[in-house]
């Protein structure tokens, strides 16, 4: 629910709330939220990407909300707010055929931009990736620049290996000048974007409980003899 700043803003708050719910339903947000929540609880950090997706509805475009793994997302480790990072990097893996079809005319040496063996194994075991080739590692680099008045502009460049695939620097990708990413921490760490998950907080406690269980079981076995 989105509330207005004053009582007079209540009707506008209801309209915005309905609009957000409508977008969530169109994007089938339940599945996105499931993946996001699982990452938040286990890894301690979860990333949302909220962006205008021009590929939706036959090119008409619409708002899209997707979960992004924190393992494939990089930011300045000394900032507490992701918007304060000078740059952020988003990494994804695609089949080589997809890259060649999406960016025709771009000469890319396959060996220069394929992922390492760990990511290759993970990628090939993922549902929907039934192919034997190495995955292509594609990096989106986002950065912010400020004019003399302090207004921020945000730009993006996409590359694979040493080849530039796409670049948006003519004007700010978004008028608000902010990164289209939202990072959430489960158990926040002061001065850091990332947080701790349940395994980080309760892992040692659970190990102690397991050891005590083993001691109790061993004592019960000795007592029964």
VOKE-488218 format. One record per residue: x, y, z of N, C-alpha, C in turn; residue in one letter. Coordinates in steps of 0.05 Angstrom, whole numbers. Example, Ala and Ser with C-alpha at 12.3 -4.5 7.8 and 13.67 -1.06 7.14 Angstrom:
% VOKE-488218
264,-114,156,246,-90,156,264,-66,156,A
257,-45,142,273,-21,143,258,1,157,S
***
This chain:
% VOKE-488218
17,-24,0,0,0,0,18,25,0,X
12,43,-18,27,68,-20,9,90,-8,X
19,104,12,4,125,26,13,152,16,X
-6,171,16,0,198,9,14,213,32,X
27,235,26,40,251,47,20,265,64,X
-3,272,53,-24,286,68,-50,271,64,X
-71,279,79,-97,267,76,-108,272,48,X
-102,296,37,-112,302,10,-100,285,-12,X
-76,273,-6,-63,256,-25,-72,227,-25,X
-91,220,-7,-100,192,-5,-111,181,-31,X
-127,196,-47,-137,185,-72,-114,178,-92,X
-94,196,-93,-71,191,-111,-56,166,-101,X
-54,163,-75,-40,139,-64,-54,114,-72,X
-81,114,-72,-96,90,-79,-92,84,-109,X
-91,105,-126,-87,100,-154,-60,88,-160,X
-39,99,-146,-12,88,-150,-10,60,-140,X
-23,54,-118,-23,27,-107,-36,7,-127,X
-59,15,-138,-72,-2,-158,-54,-6,-183,X
-40,16,-191,-22,14,-214,1,-6,-209,X
13,-4,-186,35,-22,-179,25,-51,-179,X
2,-56,-166,-9,-83,-166,-15,-93,-194,X
-24,-76,-211,-31,-83,-238,-5,-92,-253,X
17,-76,-249,42,-83,-262,53,-110,-251,X
51,-114,-225,60,-139,-213,45,-163,-225,X
19,-160,-228,3,-182,-239,10,-187,-268,X
15,-167,-284,22,-171,-312,49,-184,-314,X
67,-179,-295,94,-190,-296,96,-217,-281,X
73,-227,-270,73,-251,-255,94,-250,-233,X
91,-231,-216,112,-224,-197,115,-245,-175,X
96,-263,-171,98,-283,-150,123,-300,-154,X
129,-308,-178,153,-324,-183,178,-308,-179,X
178,-283,-187,201,-265,-183,206,-261,-153,X
184,-257,-138,187,-253,-110,198,-278,-96,X
189,-301,-105,199,-326,-94,229,-329,-96,X
240,-324,-120,269,-325,-124,283,-304,-108,X
271,-280,-107,283,-257,-93,284,-263,-63,X
262,-274,-52,261,-279,-23,280,-302,-15,X
283,-322,-33,301,-344,-27,330,-334,-26,X
337,-317,-45,364,-305,-45,369,-288,-20,X
348,-273,-12,351,-256,11,356,-272,36,X
341,-294,40,344,-309,65,370,-325,65,X
379,-335,43,402,-352,42,428,-336,39,X
429,-318,20,453,-303,14,455,-277,30,X
433,-268,41,433,-244,56,428,-219,39,X
429,-221,13,425,-198,-5,409,-207,-29,X
390,-190,-37,373,-196,-60,371,-171,-77,X
371,-174,-104,371,-152,-122,346,-152,-139,X
333,-130,-141,311,-125,-160,321,-107,-182,X
314,-113,-206,318,-95,-229,291,-85,-238,X
286,-59,-237,261,-47,-246,268,-30,-270,X
257,-37,-293,266,-23,-317,244,-23,-338,X
247,-6,-358,229,-5,-381,238,-26,-401,X
222,-46,-406,229,-68,-424,215,-63,-451,X
231,-54,-470,220,-46,-497,213,-71,-514,X
220,-95,-505,214,-119,-520,186,-130,-515,X
173,-120,-494,147,-130,-486,125,-120,-505,X
105,-137,-509,81,-130,-524,88,-120,-552,X
104,-137,-566,110,-132,-594,123,-104,-599,X
140,-97,-580,154,-72,-583,141,-47,-570,X
117,-51,-560,104,-28,-546,119,-21,-520,X
129,-41,-507,144,-37,-482,126,-35,-458,X
138,-41,-435,123,-39,-409,143,-41,-387,X
134,-35,-363,151,-37,-339,156,-67,-333,X
181,-73,-327,188,-101,-320,202,-101,-293,X
198,-121,-278,211,-125,-252,222,-153,-251,X
248,-156,-248,260,-182,-248,280,-185,-225,X
283,-209,-216,303,-215,-195,330,-219,-209,X
351,-210,-195,378,-213,-205,396,-224,-183,X
410,-246,-189,427,-258,-169,449,-240,-160,X
453,-238,-134,475,-222,-123,502,-233,-131,X
504,-258,-139,529,-270,-148,538,-258,-174,X
519,-248,-190,525,-237,-216,521,-207,-217,X
525,-194,-194,521,-165,-192,544,-153,-175,X
557,-132,-185,580,-121,-172,576,-91,-167,X
585,-81,-145,584,-53,-138,608,-45,-121,X
611,-20,-116,633,-10,-99,628,-21,-71,X
647,-37,-60,642,-49,-34,643,-31,-10,X
651,-5,-14,653,13,9,629,31,13,X
609,28,-4,585,45,-2,563,30,12,X
545,45,24,522,33,38,497,33,21,X
495,51,3,473,53,-16,483,48,-44,X
469,30,-58,479,23,-85,479,47,-104,X
462,67,-98,461,91,-115,486,108,-111,X
502,104,-90,526,119,-86,550,106,-99,X
547,83,-111,569,70,-125,575,84,-151,X
600,88,-157,608,102,-182,599,86,-206,X
601,59,-204,593,41,-225,581,16,-213,X
564,3,-228,554,-23,-221,556,-41,-246,X
560,-67,-241,563,-86,-263,543,-108,-260,X
529,-114,-282,511,-137,-282,521,-157,-302,X
523,-182,-293,535,-203,-310,513,-223,-316,X
512,-232,-342,493,-252,-350,507,-271,-369,X
495,-294,-374,506,-314,-391,486,-322,-412,X
495,-322,-437,477,-328,-460,491,-347,-479,X
476,-363,-494,489,-380,-515,502,-362,-536,X
524,-372,-548,538,-357,-568,520,-350,-592,X
502,-368,-598,484,-363,-621,465,-339,-615,X
457,-337,-590,440,-314,-583,454,-288,-586,X
480,-287,-578,495,-262,-580,499,-255,-610,X
506,-275,-626,511,-269,-654,486,-260,-669,X
463,-271,-661,437,-263,-673,428,-235,-663,X
434,-230,-638,425,-204,-626,443,-181,-635,X
468,-186,-639,487,-165,-647,502,-173,-672,X
487,-173,-695,500,-180,-720,521,-160,-728,X
543,-169,-740,564,-151,-748,585,-147,-727,X
580,-156,-703,600,-153,-681,618,-178,-682,X
644,-173,-688,663,-194,-689,673,-201,-661,X
666,-224,-652,674,-232,-625,688,-259,-626,X
711,-260,-615,725,-285,-613,713,-301,-590,X
703,-324,-595,688,-340,-575,706,-346,-551,X
731,-352,-555,748,-360,-532,753,-336,-514,X
749,-312,-524,755,-288,-507,733,-280,-489,X
709,-291,-492,687,-282,-476,670,-305,-465,X
680,-330,-466,666,-352,-454,672,-353,-424,X
653,-364,-409,656,-364,-380,674,-387,-371,X
683,-386,-346,701,-407,-336,685,-433,-332,X
700,-454,-324,687,-480,-322,665,-481,-301,X
669,-466,-279,649,-467,-258,622,-456,-268,X
623,-432,-281,599,-421,-292,587,-437,-315,X
605,-450,-330,596,-466,-353,580,-490,-342,X
589,-503,-322,575,-526,-311,548,-517,-299,X
548,-494,-284,524,-484,-273,504,-476,-295,X
513,-464,-315,496,-455,-337,483,-478,-352,X
500,-498,-359,490,-520,-374,471,-538,-359,X
472,-537,-332,454,-552,-315,428,-538,-310,X
426,-512,-318,402,-496,-313,380,-504,-332,X
355,-503,-323,332,-510,-341,331,-492,-365,X
326,-503,-388,323,-487,-412,349,-483,-427,X
371,-492,-416,397,-488,-430,408,-514,-440,X
393,-527,-458,401,-553,-469,420,-549,-493,X
445,-544,-487,465,-542,-508,491,-549,-496,X
510,-556,-514,536,-565,-505,558,-543,-506,X
551,-520,-517,572,-499,-520,576,-484,-494,X
599,-470,-493,605,-454,-470,586,-429,-469,X
578,-421,-446,561,-397,-445,578,-372,-449,X
565,-352,-460,578,-326,-465,573,-308,-441,X
595,-297,-430,592,-278,-407,589,-250,-418,X
565,-238,-413,559,-211,-422,558,-193,-397,X
571,-170,-399,573,-152,-376,559,-126,-383,X
540,-117,-367,528,-90,-369,542,-72,-349,X
554,-51,-358,567,-32,-340,550,-7,-339,X
541,0,-315,525,24,-311,542,44,-295,X
541,70,-302,555,90,-287,539,116,-287,X
546,133,-267,532,158,-264,551,181,-267,X
541,203,-280,557,228,-283,540,251,-273,X
553,272,-263,538,295,-252,547,320,-267,X
527,337,-272,533,362,-285,541,383,-264,X
545,408,-273,553,429,-255,532,435,-234,X
507,430,-240,485,435,-221,480,411,-202,X
496,390,-205,493,367,-188,472,347,-197,X
460,351,-221,441,333,-232,455,308,-243,X
444,285,-235,457,259,-243,445,249,-269,X
462,237,-285,454,222,-309,466,194,-307,X
451,175,-317,460,147,-315,463,136,-344,X
485,122,-348,492,111,-374,498,81,-372,X
497,68,-396,502,39,-396,518,31,-420,X
536,12,-417,550,0,-439,550,-31,-434,X
546,-45,-456,545,-75,-455,568,-86,-472,X
583,-104,-460,605,-115,-475,609,-144,-468,X
623,-158,-485,631,-186,-481,661,-188,-488,X
677,-196,-469,706,-196,-474,715,-167,-480,X
729,-163,-502,738,-136,-509,721,-123,-530,X
697,-134,-535,680,-123,-556,656,-108,-545,X
653,-83,-553,630,-67,-545,606,-75,-561,X
585,-84,-547,560,-93,-560,539,-71,-563,X
538,-54,-542,517,-34,-541,526,-12,-523,X
519,13,-529,527,35,-512,505,57,-512,X
497,66,-489,477,87,-487,490,110,-471,X
501,129,-486,514,152,-474,505,179,-486,X
487,178,-505,477,203,-517,461,220,-497,X
445,206,-481,430,219,-460,425,199,-437,X
417,209,-414,413,192,-391,392,170,-398,X
399,145,-391,380,123,-396,353,129,-382,X
354,139,-358,330,146,-343,332,175,-334,X
310,189,-336,310,217,-329,316,223,-300,X
310,204,-282,316,208,-254,345,205,-247,X
361,194,-266,390,192,-262,398,171,-241,X
381,151,-236,387,130,-216,391,103,-230,X
406,86,-217,409,59,-227,382,44,-224,X
375,27,-244,349,13,-242,350,-12,-225,X
365,-11,-203,369,-34,-186,363,-27,-157,X
351,-46,-143,345,-42,-115,357,-66,-99,X
376,-60,-81,389,-81,-65,376,-81,-37,X
369,-104,-28,357,-108,-1,374,-127,15,X
380,-120,40,395,-137,58,377,-150,79,X
381,-176,84,364,-190,104,372,-180,132,X
397,-184,139,408,-174,165,430,-154,157,X
423,-128,157,442,-108,146,468,-107,162,X
489,-100,147,515,-95,158,521,-65,155,X
528,-52,177,533,-23,176,554,-16,156,X
548,3,139,567,13,119,569,-5,94,X
552,-25,91,554,-43,69,527,-45,55,X
527,-50,28,503,-55,14,492,-83,20,X
510,-102,21,502,-130,25,497,-135,55,X
483,-156,61,477,-164,88,483,-193,93,X
475,-203,116,479,-231,123,453,-246,121,X
455,-271,113,431,-288,111,428,-305,136,X
408,-321,137,403,-338,160,426,-358,165,X
439,-370,145,462,-387,150,485,-372,163,X
489,-347,156,510,-331,168,505,-326,198,X
480,-320,204,473,-312,231,470,-336,250,X
457,-357,239,450,-379,257,466,-405,251,X
485,-403,232,501,-427,225,517,-438,248,X
531,-421,263,547,-431,285,529,-442,307,X
506,-429,312,487,-439,332,477,-467,324,X
470,-470,299,460,-496,290,481,-518,292,X
507,-510,286,528,-530,289,531,-539,318,X
529,-520,337,530,-527,365,507,-545,373,X
483,-539,363,460,-556,369,464,-584,358,X
475,-586,334,480,-612,322,500,-628,339,X
520,-615,349,540,-629,365,528,-639,391,X
510,-622,403,497,-630,428,478,-654,423,X
465,-654,400,448,-676,392,464,-702,391,X
488,-700,378,505,-724,376,514,-734,403,X
520,-715,421,529,-723,448,506,-737,463,X
481,-726,460,458,-738,473,453,-766,463,X
455,-769,436,450,-795,424,471,-815,433,X
497,-806,433,519,-824,442,514,-832,471,X
507,-814,489,502,-821,517,478,-840,520,X
457,-836,503,434,-853,504,442,-882,496,X
459,-884,476,468,-910,467,485,-924,488,X
502,-909,501,519,-921,523,502,-930,546,X
481,-914,552,464,-920,576,447,-944,570,X
441,-949,545,423,-972,539,437,-999,539,X
464,-998,540,479,-1024,540,479,-1036,567,X
***
